[in-house]
Amino acid sequence: MPREFTRSERVSDAVQKELASLIRQHVRDPRVGMLSVTDVTVTRDLAIAKVYVAFVGERTSEQIKEGLDALNGAAGYLRKLLSSSIALRATPKLNFFYDETGQRSQHLDALIDLAISSNKSNQEES
């Protein structure tokens, strides 16, 4: 039997797809630049949406903070655009957060590669 999706999950998916498009088309702030909307979680009452974004390219923690500040500053504008493109009784309030998953996975890959190369060099010396 297929799994049933809750309303908040369906709304989350719709908001994620639409926000990715709206940010690309309407946000012109240079602090934001290119980004990817990695996940959106909406509360059960559909009042608040946590939007997780990952920036494309290398950024310092200060640049990431500035980009998030710009997105949170444009949250009202994006919410207005979102309300006109998705038919909901109430459009959720948007809160933007940085998604560190990609950065963490790169760090773990580097650690694994280092351990493998260290292990090979130890075996060759023996």
C-alpha positions in Angstrom: 0.0 0.0 0.0 1.5 3.4 -1.0 2.4 5.8 1.7 0.1 8.7 2.1 1.6 12.2 2.3 0.4 14.7 4.8 -0.9 18.1 3.8 2.2 19.8 5.3 4.5 17.6 3.3 2.7 18.4 0.0 2.7 22.1 0.9 6.4 21.9 1.7 7.2 20.3 -1.7 5.1 22.9 -3.5 6.7 25.8 -1.6 10.2 24.5 -2.2 9.7 24.3 -6.0 8.0 27.6 -6.2 10.5 29.5 -3.9 13.5 28.2 -6.0 11.9 29.7 -9.0 10.8 33.0 -7.3 14.2 33.6 -5.8 16.0 33.0 -9.1 13.6 35.4 -10.9 12.9 38.1 -8.4 15.7 38.5 -5.9 18.4 40.7 -7.3 20.4 41.3 -4.1 24.1 40.5 -4.8 24.5 39.2 -1.3 22.3 36.3 -2.2 23.8 35.2 -5.5 23.2 31.7 -6.7 21.7 29.3 -4.3 19.8 26.1 -4.0 16.6 25.6 -1.9 17.5 22.2 -0.4 14.5 21.7 1.9 11.4 23.3 3.2 9.5 22.2 6.4 6.1 23.6 7.1 4.5 23.4 10.5 1.3 21.3 10.8 -0.9 24.4 10.9 0.9 25.7 7.8 1.7 29.0 9.6 5.6 28.9 9.4 7.9 27.5 6.8 11.6 26.8 7.5 13.5 27.2 4.2 16.9 25.6 4.1 19.3 27.0 1.4 22.8 26.2 0.2 24.8 28.8 -1.6 26.7 27.9 -4.8 30.4 28.5 -4.6 32.8 29.1 -1.8 31.6 31.6 0.8 32.9 32.7 4.2 30.7 32.5 7.2 30.2 36.3 7.0 29.0 36.1 3.4 26.6 33.3 4.3 25.2 35.4 7.2 24.8 38.4 4.9 23.1 36.2 2.3 20.7 34.8 4.9 20.0 38.3 6.2 19.1 39.4 2.7 16.8 36.5 2.2 15.1 37.0 5.6 14.8 40.7 4.7 13.1 39.7 1.4 10.9 37.1 3.1 7.8 39.3 3.1 8.2 40.1 -0.5 8.7 36.4 -1.4 5.7 35.5 0.8 3.5 37.9 -1.2 4.8 36.4 -4.5 4.3 32.9 -3.2 0.7 33.7 -2.2 -0.1 34.7 -5.7 1.4 31.6 -7.2 0.2 28.9 -4.8 -3.5 28.8 -3.8 -3.5 28.4 0.0 -5.9 29.8 2.6 -2.9 31.3 4.5 0.6 31.5 3.1 3.3 30.4 5.6 5.7 32.9 7.1 9.2 32.2 5.6 12.3 31.8 7.7 15.6 31.1 5.9 18.4 28.9 7.3 21.7 27.8 6.0 21.9 24.1 5.1 25.4 22.8 6.0 24.8 19.3 4.7 26.9 19.7 1.5 29.8 21.4 3.3 29.8 18.6 6.0 29.7 15.9 3.3 32.7 17.4 1.5 34.6 17.5 4.8 33.8 13.9 5.6 34.9 12.8 2.1 38.2 14.6 2.6 38.7 12.8 6.0 37.8 9.4 4.5 40.3 10.0 1.6 43.0 11.0 4.1 42.4 7.9 6.2 42.5 5.7 3.1 45.7 7.2 1.8 47.2 7.0 5.3 46.3 3.4 5.6 47.8 2.5 2.2 51.1 4.2 3.1 51.2 2.3 6.4 50.6 -1.0 4.6 53.4 -0.2 2.0 55.9 0.5 4.8 55.2 -2.8 6.5 
